[in-house]
């Protein structure tokens, strides 16, 4: 087996450059739309995985209605925490990308309801002796806490003035509104 040459490496590394975000070529509106599609797909998959866990649920016996996968305690716990973290991250991105859009409040209500539905389904199929639900709640809140922490660090610890942060936020809103008006 021969080693790839330098030109082969360059060629294989350059094929995906046209798929990367390019500020000169791609508008913020296009990038937002792509992110919304990708995040919506991830949210749908993670929601479905939580509602209908891998392996299904027991149909008979004393464990009827409980996840079969829960018999492997550690693996099921890792699955639940990772799946919950992914879903809450998607919800954060969806609500952030649709902020100040028409029907933003309705989108927020729908995503909050989806998270409540997810939590009730997970509680219904998970044997209570398997998982400490406070860890799932912590996993669900991690993306939101990290976003808030990043904002406060940027605002108070890095010394940016209030005017700089507000002008950045207003600039992003003006760019987003201008792009929406062009479409």
C-alpha angles and dihedrals in degrees: 000000000000126000117248115257124236092257091052090053092049092048093049092046094049099052094080097044091092089059095053121095112270116189092208094052105030124062120222088242091057091047091049091050092050091048091050092052094047094045092047090053092049091047091051092051095046092045092051092047091053095046094044106027122207111279093024125243134298111269099196142023132036092319095053111148093018125115115268089209089062089078085078094062102188096041092048091048092052089048093051096047094045093045092048091048091051094048095048091047089053092049090051092051093046093051091044095050093047096045112137092006120130109280092017091142091052090049089051092050091048094050092046089050090049090053091049090049090049092050093049091049092049090049090049097053099035118087105237094227091058105059135036100221094206088073090055089051090051091049090051092052098045097089092049093046092048091051092050092044091051091050094050093045090051093046102041109018103039092050099240110157122237091248093057093051093045092048090051091049092047092046091054091048093048091049092048092047093047091051091049092052091052094053 
